[in-house]
């Protein structure tokens, strides 16, 4: 048994190194994929216009996809540890529905004219999505009367998600002219990510990783059961509030910049756990790296598969992530075990 833990530690380091190498390869691949498919990066340095496209469009988009995927992967690991539920995802507290409602309200109020959409894309859209996501989480906490009861918090998140989703649908029915514009947000897209968005996501990711690492012992304690965690002297109410804040901040930031991207936050921790069994401190970091690789790869595929057209990246992540989880459920069904 004593030899098992060094092996797992070594395996975790190997997985982290592999994910970092994959990230570097995907970054190079991402700047090489344009509307006409794959292009040689070497040839771009001799063309000023092509270099500007790489520097101002492809590179921030690829980096933004990596950062958003990392935020969702980390949020997924925190959510699954906090709720002790392998099916928990970053949108569990209603943040996705709140973000959608915020964007729908902003579009309905300001319209979808080119001038309004330009303003919304630069300032209002991301702000409305973030505020909507945070307010939805606060409403969930209010209905659940805090974070003391995990099941009540879980049910409150489901209720808030359904109600806010219904309100968003009502707004779309009353203002059908915004439906096409809303589609890009609801299906997920990294096409509007710039360097400013990358900087915001990078700061939030650094803070979230540090906070999750510092509170990982709480998630480890909760994995042993709430009674055991309390017997270890952990201050669960305060720590739950802090973990929910990290979850809401990471999810709200990613959603505000890229829209609703499904399954990355749910699948990333599962993929990590299928390779290595480790503590939540390492799991959150590895899940962030895995989520970054997943979303970056999906974004490159979305640009390349039907070039010069482009698929919504949220559709690809839903198909790939959903397919993986269905396979995982099928594999475990015969063993009589859960995910």
TISEMI-130140 format. One record per residue (C-alpha): residue number from 1; residue in three letters; x, y, z. Coordinates in nm, 3 decimals. Layout:
% residues N
[NUM, 'ALA', [X, Y, Z]]
...
//
This chain:
% residues 339
[1, 'UNK', [0.000, 0.000, 0.000]]
[2, 'UNK', [0.284, 0.240, 0.080]]
[3, 'UNK', [0.418, 0.213, -0.275]]
[4, 'UNK', [0.083, 0.307, -0.419]]
[5, 'UNK', [0.091, 0.673, -0.316]]
[6, 'UNK', [0.428, 0.756, -0.475]]
[7, 'UNK', [0.300, 0.586, -0.791]]
[8, 'UNK', [-0.012, 0.801, -0.789]]
[9, 'UNK', [0.196, 1.113, -0.723]]
[10, 'UNK', [0.423, 1.026, -1.017]]
[11, 'UNK', [0.122, 0.953, -1.235]]
[12, 'UNK', [-0.031, 1.289, -1.145]]
[13, 'UNK', [0.291, 1.467, -1.242]]
[14, 'UNK', [0.305, 1.276, -1.571]]
[15, 'UNK', [-0.057, 1.365, -1.646]]
[16, 'UNK', [0.010, 1.732, -1.570]]
[17, 'UNK', [0.316, 1.729, -1.797]]
[18, 'UNK', [0.121, 1.558, -2.075]]
[19, 'UNK', [-0.163, 1.810, -2.050]]
[20, 'UNK', [0.083, 2.101, -2.061]]
[21, 'UNK', [0.249, 1.955, -2.370]]
[22, 'UNK', [-0.091, 1.902, -2.531]]
[23, 'UNK', [-0.180, 2.264, -2.447]]
[24, 'UNK', [0.136, 2.390, -2.621]]
[25, 'UNK', [0.065, 2.177, -2.928]]
[26, 'UNK', [-0.296, 2.295, -2.941]]
[27, 'UNK', [-0.188, 2.658, -2.908]]
[28, 'UNK', [0.034, 2.620, -3.215]]
[29, 'UNK', [-0.244, 2.434, -3.395]]
[30, 'UNK', [-0.500, 2.699, -3.300]]
[31, 'UNK', [-0.310, 2.984, -3.464]]
[32, 'UNK', [-0.275, 2.770, -3.778]]
[33, 'UNK', [-0.648, 2.711, -3.832]]
[34, 'UNK', [-0.837, 2.975, -4.028]]
[35, 'UNK', [-1.141, 3.003, -4.250]]
[36, 'UNK', [-0.967, 2.801, -4.521]]
[37, 'UNK', [-0.849, 2.524, -4.291]]
[38, 'UNK', [-0.490, 2.460, -4.184]]
[39, 'UNK', [-0.221, 2.707, -4.281]]
[40, 'UNK', [0.151, 2.709, -4.220]]
[41, 'UNK', [0.248, 2.938, -3.933]]
[42, 'UNK', [0.592, 2.987, -4.089]]
[43, 'UNK', [0.439, 3.148, -4.399]]
[44, 'UNK', [0.239, 3.393, -4.189]]
[45, 'UNK', [0.545, 3.583, -4.064]]
[46, 'UNK', [0.617, 3.714, -4.414]]
[47, 'UNK', [0.266, 3.859, -4.453]]
[48, 'UNK', [0.181, 4.159, -4.232]]
[49, 'UNK', [-0.195, 4.112, -4.274]]
[50, 'UNK', [-0.178, 3.743, -4.190]]
[51, 'UNK', [0.040, 3.820, -3.888]]
[52, 'UNK', [-0.219, 4.070, -3.763]]
[53, 'UNK', [-0.494, 3.810, -3.801]]
[54, 'UNK', [-0.290, 3.565, -3.595]]
[55, 'UNK', [-0.201, 3.820, -3.328]]
[56, 'UNK', [-0.541, 3.988, -3.292]]
[57, 'UNK', [-0.790, 3.711, -3.373]]
[58, 'UNK', [-0.658, 3.355, -3.367]]
[59, 'UNK', [-0.412, 3.378, -3.080]]
[60, 'UNK', [-0.646, 3.550, -2.830]]
[61, 'UNK', [-0.926, 3.317, -2.935]]
[62, 'UNK', [-0.712, 3.007, -2.875]]
[63, 'UNK', [-0.576, 3.139, -2.546]]
[64, 'UNK', [-0.928, 3.240, -2.444]]
[65, 'UNK', [-1.061, 2.892, -2.517]]
[66, 'UNK', [-0.781, 2.744, -2.303]]
[67, 'UNK', [-0.855, 2.980, -2.013]]
[68, 'UNK', [-1.234, 2.932, -2.030]]
[69, 'UNK', [-1.192, 2.555, -2.039]]
[70, 'UNK', [-0.958, 2.573, -1.738]]
[71, 'UNK', [-1.213, 2.777, -1.543]]
[72, 'UNK', [-1.492, 2.532, -1.624]]
[73, 'UNK', [-1.277, 2.228, -1.545]]
[74, 'UNK', [-1.176, 2.372, -1.208]]
[75, 'UNK', [-1.536, 2.473, -1.130]]
[76, 'UNK', [-1.652, 2.121, -1.216]]
[77, 'UNK', [-1.402, 1.964, -0.976]]
[78, 'UNK', [-1.508, 2.203, -0.698]]
[79, 'UNK', [-1.879, 2.138, -0.762]]
[80, 'UNK', [-1.840, 1.759, -0.760]]
[81, 'UNK', [-1.636, 1.772, -0.440]]
[82, 'UNK', [-1.865, 2.021, -0.269]]
[83, 'UNK', [-2.187, 1.833, -0.348]]
[84, 'UNK', [-2.023, 1.488, -0.326]]
[85, 'UNK', [-2.196, 1.411, -0.654]]
[86, 'UNK', [-2.005, 1.295, -0.965]]
[87, 'UNK', [-2.284, 1.437, -1.185]]
[88, 'UNK', [-2.248, 1.791, -1.050]]
[89, 'UNK', [-2.136, 2.051, -1.302]]
[90, 'UNK', [-2.045, 2.422, -1.282]]
[91, 'UNK', [-2.396, 2.531, -1.384]]
[92, 'UNK', [-2.564, 2.349, -1.097]]
[93, 'UNK', [-2.641, 2.661, -0.893]]
[94, 'UNK', [-2.835, 2.828, -1.175]]
[95, 'UNK', [-2.549, 3.036, -1.312]]
[96, 'UNK', [-2.610, 2.929, -1.673]]
[97, 'UNK', [-2.977, 3.026, -1.666]]
[98, 'UNK', [-2.894, 3.351, -1.489]]
[99, 'UNK', [-2.632, 3.440, -1.750]]
[100, 'UNK', [-2.875, 3.361, -2.033]]
[101, 'UNK', [-3.142, 3.577, -1.872]]
[102, 'UNK', [-2.897, 3.864, -1.827]]
[103, 'UNK', [-2.793, 3.852, -2.193]]
[104, 'UNK', [-3.154, 3.823, -2.313]]
[105, 'UNK', [-3.257, 4.126, -2.103]]
[106, 'UNK', [-2.962, 4.329, -2.232]]
[107, 'UNK', [-3.046, 4.247, -2.593]]
[108, 'UNK', [-3.416, 4.314, -2.543]]
[109, 'UNK', [-3.345, 4.653, -2.383]]
[110, 'UNK', [-3.074, 4.774, -2.623]]
[111, 'UNK', [-3.185, 4.597, -2.939]]
[112, 'UNK', [-2.974, 4.410, -3.194]]
[113, 'UNK', [-2.877, 4.695, -3.424]]
[114, 'UNK', [-2.511, 4.691, -3.538]]
[115, 'UNK', [-2.424, 4.982, -3.306]]
[116, 'UNK', [-2.600, 4.825, -3.008]]
[117, 'UNK', [-2.446, 4.484, -3.071]]
[118, 'UNK', [-2.102, 4.644, -3.098]]
[119, 'UNK', [-2.153, 4.804, -2.754]]
[120, 'UNK', [-2.299, 4.487, -2.609]]
[121, 'UNK', [-2.017, 4.271, -2.740]]
[122, 'UNK', [-1.753, 4.498, -2.590]]
[123, 'UNK', [-1.907, 4.593, -2.254]]
[124, 'UNK', [-2.269, 4.508, -2.194]]
[125, 'UNK', [-2.290, 4.144, -2.304]]
[126, 'UNK', [-2.015, 4.008, -2.080]]
[127, 'UNK', [-2.124, 4.231, -1.793]]
[128, 'UNK', [-2.488, 4.124, -1.825]]
[129, 'UNK', [-2.391, 3.756, -1.838]]
[130, 'UNK', [-2.164, 3.782, -1.534]]
[131, 'UNK', [-2.414, 3.980, -1.328]]
[132, 'UNK', [-2.694, 3.741, -1.425]]
[133, 'UNK', [-2.484, 3.439, -1.326]]
[134, 'UNK', [-2.386, 3.586, -0.989]]
[135, 'UNK', [-2.742, 3.700, -0.909]]
[136, 'UNK', [-2.873, 3.353, -0.993]]
[137, 'UNK', [-2.625, 3.197, -0.750]]
[138, 'UNK', [-2.723, 3.449, -0.480]]
[139, 'UNK', [-3.091, 3.367, -0.540]]
[140, 'UNK', [-3.010, 2.998, -0.504]]
[141, 'UNK', [-2.832, 3.067, -0.174]]
[142, 'UNK', [-3.129, 3.273, -0.055]]
[143, 'UNK', [-3.380, 2.999, -0.135]]
[144, 'UNK', [-3.156, 2.735, 0.024]]
[145, 'UNK', [-3.114, 2.956, 0.334]]
[146, 'UNK', [-2.738, 2.935, 0.312]]
[147, 'UNK', [-2.502, 2.652, 0.234]]
[148, 'UNK', [-2.549, 2.437, 0.545]]
[149, 'UNK', [-2.770, 2.180, 0.371]]
[150, 'UNK', [-2.616, 2.045, 0.052]]
[151, 'UNK', [-2.933, 1.875, -0.072]]
[152, 'UNK', [-3.140, 2.189, -0.022]]
[153, 'UNK', [-2.877, 2.392, -0.209]]
[154, 'UNK', [-2.882, 2.140, -0.492]]
[155, 'UNK', [-3.262, 2.149, -0.522]]
[156, 'UNK', [-3.269, 2.529, -0.502]]
[157, 'UNK', [-3.018, 2.546, -0.789]]
[158, 'UNK', [-3.235, 2.321, -1.004]]
[159, 'UNK', [-3.545, 2.530, -0.930]]
[160, 'UNK', [-3.370, 2.860, -1.000]]
[161, 'UNK', [-3.233, 2.719, -1.327]]
[162, 'UNK', [-3.576, 2.606, -1.446]]
[163, 'UNK', [-3.753, 2.931, -1.350]]
[164, 'UNK', [-3.490, 3.163, -1.499]]
[165, 'UNK', [-3.476, 2.948, -1.811]]
[166, 'UNK', [-3.853, 2.986, -1.850]]
[167, 'UNK', [-3.827, 3.364, -1.811]]
[168, 'UNK', [-3.555, 3.372, -2.078]]
[169, 'UNK', [-3.778, 3.173, -2.314]]
[170, 'UNK', [-4.062, 3.416, -2.249]]
[171, 'UNK', [-3.839, 3.713, -2.336]]
[172, 'UNK', [-3.735, 3.541, -2.658]]
[173, 'UNK', [-4.100, 3.483, -2.750]]
[174, 'UNK', [-4.187, 3.847, -2.684]]
[175, 'UNK', [-3.883, 3.979, -2.876]]
[176, 'UNK', [-3.815, 3.728, -3.155]]
[177, 'UNK', [-3.568, 3.963, -3.324]]
[178, 'UNK', [-3.307, 3.881, -3.061]]
[179, 'UNK', [-3.344, 3.503, -3.100]]
[180, 'UNK', [-3.073, 3.466, -3.364]]
[181, 'UNK', [-2.829, 3.680, -3.168]]
[182, 'UNK', [-2.901, 3.482, -2.851]]
[183, 'UNK', [-2.832, 3.158, -3.032]]
[184, 'UNK', [-2.458, 3.232, -3.048]]
[185, 'UNK', [-2.443, 3.282, -2.672]]
[186, 'UNK', [-2.655, 2.980, -2.582]]
[187, 'UNK', [-2.458, 2.745, -2.811]]
[188, 'UNK', [-2.123, 2.879, -2.694]]
[189, 'UNK', [-1.860, 3.061, -2.897]]
[190, 'UNK', [-1.501, 3.176, -2.853]]
[191, 'UNK', [-1.512, 3.393, -3.163]]
[192, 'UNK', [-1.549, 3.722, -2.972]]
[193, 'UNK', [-1.273, 3.663, -2.716]]
[194, 'UNK', [-1.002, 3.931, -2.723]]
[195, 'UNK', [-0.692, 4.007, -2.520]]
[196, 'UNK', [-0.890, 4.198, -2.255]]
[197, 'UNK', [-1.114, 3.897, -2.196]]
[198, 'UNK', [-0.805, 3.673, -2.177]]
[199, 'UNK', [-0.652, 3.900, -1.913]]
[200, 'UNK', [-0.970, 3.892, -1.703]]
[201, 'UNK', [-0.998, 3.514, -1.726]]
[202, 'UNK', [-0.628, 3.467, -1.646]]
[203, 'UNK', [-0.656, 3.675, -1.325]]
[204, 'UNK', [-0.972, 3.492, -1.217]]
[205, 'UNK', [-0.817, 3.154, -1.299]]
[206, 'UNK', [-0.504, 3.228, -1.093]]
[207, 'UNK', [-0.717, 3.338, -0.795]]
[208, 'UNK', [-0.956, 3.041, -0.828]]
[209, 'UNK', [-0.676, 2.783, -0.852]]
[210, 'UNK', [-0.505, 2.930, -0.544]]
[211, 'UNK', [-0.830, 2.946, -0.345]]
[212, 'UNK', [-0.934, 2.592, -0.445]]
[213, 'UNK', [-0.589, 2.458, -0.355]]
[214, 'UNK', [-0.599, 2.626, -0.013]]
[215, 'UNK', [-0.944, 2.482, 0.061]]
[216, 'UNK', [-0.886, 2.140, -0.094]]
[217, 'UNK', [-0.859, 1.979, 0.252]]
[218, 'UNK', [-1.226, 2.067, 0.304]]
[219, 'UNK', [-1.323, 1.878, -0.011]]
[220, 'UNK', [-1.108, 1.586, 0.102]]
[221, 'UNK', [-1.289, 1.588, 0.436]]
[222, 'UNK', [-1.633, 1.606, 0.274]]
[223, 'UNK', [-1.542, 1.305, 0.060]]
[224, 'UNK', [-1.524, 1.104, 0.385]]
[225, 'UNK', [-1.871, 1.219, 0.490]]
[226, 'UNK', [-2.005, 1.532, 0.658]]
[227, 'UNK', [-1.989, 1.386, 1.009]]
[228, 'UNK', [-1.626, 1.284, 0.957]]
[229, 'UNK', [-1.541, 1.629, 0.817]]
[230, 'UNK', [-1.692, 1.796, 1.124]]
[231, 'UNK', [-1.507, 1.559, 1.355]]
[232, 'UNK', [-1.181, 1.671, 1.191]]
[233, 'UNK', [-1.251, 2.025, 1.311]]
[234, 'UNK', [-1.326, 2.173, 0.970]]
[235, 'UNK', [-1.536, 2.490, 0.972]]
[236, 'UNK', [-1.779, 2.366, 0.711]]
[237, 'UNK', [-2.029, 2.659, 0.694]]
[238, 'UNK', [-1.759, 2.920, 0.629]]
[239, 'UNK', [-1.565, 2.695, 0.393]]
[240, 'UNK', [-1.878, 2.606, 0.196]]
[241, 'UNK', [-1.950, 2.976, 0.143]]
[242, 'UNK', [-1.595, 3.031, 0.018]]
[243, 'UNK', [-1.612, 2.729, -0.215]]
[244, 'UNK', [-1.947, 2.841, -0.356]]
[245, 'UNK', [-1.794, 3.185, -0.417]]
[246, 'UNK', [-1.502, 3.030, -0.608]]
[247, 'UNK', [-1.745, 2.814, -0.806]]
[248, 'UNK', [-1.965, 3.112, -0.895]]
[249, 'UNK', [-1.671, 3.338, -0.984]]
[250, 'UNK', [-1.500, 3.083, -1.210]]
[251, 'UNK', [-1.823, 2.980, -1.383]]
[252, 'UNK', [-1.958, 3.333, -1.421]]
[253, 'UNK', [-1.633, 3.458, -1.574]]
[254, 'UNK', [-1.613, 3.176, -1.827]]
[255, 'UNK', [-1.980, 3.203, -1.925]]
[256, 'UNK', [-1.957, 3.581, -1.961]]
[257, 'UNK', [-1.677, 3.550, -2.217]]
[258, 'UNK', [-1.771, 3.238, -2.414]]
[259, 'UNK', [-2.141, 3.171, -2.354]]
[260, 'UNK', [-2.285, 2.838, -2.243]]
[261, 'UNK', [-2.042, 2.554, -2.315]]
[262, 'UNK', [-2.172, 2.218, -2.199]]
[263, 'UNK', [-2.001, 1.912, -2.050]]
[264, 'UNK', [-1.647, 2.051, -2.017]]
[265, 'UNK', [-1.685, 2.111, -1.645]]
[266, 'UNK', [-1.861, 1.778, -1.600]]
[267, 'UNK', [-1.629, 1.560, -1.809]]
[268, 'UNK', [-1.289, 1.708, -1.714]]
[269, 'UNK', [-1.281, 1.580, -1.351]]
[270, 'UNK', [-1.407, 1.238, -1.466]]
[271, 'UNK', [-1.127, 1.211, -1.722]]
[272, 'UNK', [-0.869, 1.299, -1.457]]
[273, 'UNK', [-1.007, 1.048, -1.207]]
[274, 'UNK', [-1.007, 0.778, -1.475]]
[275, 'UNK', [-0.629, 0.820, -1.501]]
[276, 'UNK', [-0.517, 0.897, -1.145]]
[277, 'UNK', [-0.667, 0.879, -0.796]]
[278, 'UNK', [-0.548, 1.182, -0.604]]
[279, 'UNK', [-0.645, 1.445, -0.350]]
[280, 'UNK', [-0.869, 1.738, -0.436]]
[281, 'UNK', [-0.573, 1.975, -0.431]]
[282, 'UNK', [-0.416, 1.803, -0.730]]
[283, 'UNK', [-0.755, 1.713, -0.879]]
[284, 'UNK', [-0.863, 2.076, -0.914]]
[285, 'UNK', [-0.540, 2.170, -1.091]]
[286, 'UNK', [-0.547, 1.864, -1.318]]
[287, 'UNK', [-0.918, 1.916, -1.395]]
[288, 'UNK', [-0.841, 2.276, -1.491]]
[289, 'UNK', [-0.568, 2.159, -1.731]]
[290, 'UNK', [-0.796, 1.886, -1.869]]
[291, 'UNK', [-1.082, 2.131, -1.923]]
[292, 'UNK', [-0.844, 2.369, -2.099]]
[293, 'UNK', [-0.724, 2.096, -2.336]]
[294, 'UNK', [-1.081, 1.976, -2.404]]
[295, 'UNK', [-1.220, 2.319, -2.490]]
[296, 'UNK', [-0.918, 2.424, -2.697]]
[297, 'UNK', [-0.935, 2.102, -2.899]]
[298, 'UNK', [-1.312, 2.142, -2.946]]
[299, 'UNK', [-1.264, 2.503, -3.059]]
[300, 'UNK', [-1.007, 2.400, -3.320]]
[301, 'UNK', [-1.237, 2.126, -3.446]]
[302, 'UNK', [-1.527, 2.372, -3.461]]
[303, 'UNK', [-1.323, 2.596, -3.690]]
[304, 'UNK', [-1.182, 2.319, -3.908]]
[305, 'UNK', [-1.453, 2.055, -3.962]]
[306, 'UNK', [-1.678, 2.257, -4.194]]
[307, 'UNK', [-1.439, 2.540, -4.295]]
[308, 'UNK', [-1.500, 2.810, -4.411]]
[309, 'UNK', [-1.817, 2.773, -4.201]]
[310, 'UNK', [-1.789, 2.727, -3.825]]
[311, 'UNK', [-1.968, 2.500, -3.580]]
[312, 'UNK', [-2.076, 2.629, -3.237]]
[313, 'UNK', [-1.815, 2.498, -2.997]]
[314, 'UNK', [-2.083, 2.421, -2.736]]
[315, 'UNK', [-2.242, 2.172, -2.975]]
[316, 'UNK', [-1.913, 1.985, -3.016]]
[317, 'UNK', [-1.842, 1.974, -2.643]]
[318, 'UNK', [-2.195, 1.846, -2.579]]
[319, 'UNK', [-2.160, 1.569, -2.836]]
[320, 'UNK', [-1.809, 1.465, -2.732]]
[321, 'UNK', [-1.858, 1.507, -2.358]]
[322, 'UNK', [-2.202, 1.350, -2.359]]
[323, 'UNK', [-2.076, 1.058, -2.564]]
[324, 'UNK', [-1.789, 1.001, -2.321]]
[325, 'UNK', [-2.020, 1.004, -2.017]]
[326, 'UNK', [-2.265, 0.767, -2.185]]
[327, 'UNK', [-1.977, 0.528, -2.256]]
[328, 'UNK', [-1.861, 0.563, -1.896]]
[329, 'UNK', [-2.209, 0.482, -1.765]]
[330, 'UNK', [-2.234, 0.182, -1.998]]
[331, 'UNK', [-1.895, 0.054, -1.884]]
[332, 'UNK', [-1.989, 0.078, -1.517]]
[333, 'UNK', [-2.340, -0.065, -1.556]]
[334, 'UNK', [-2.214, -0.419, -1.580]]
[335, 'UNK', [-2.003, -0.370, -1.267]]
[336, 'UNK', [-2.295, -0.239, -1.061]]
[337, 'UNK', [-2.100, 0.076, -0.976]]
[338, 'UNK', [-2.174, 0.442, -1.013]]
[339, 'UNK', [-1.977, 0.702, -1.203]]
//
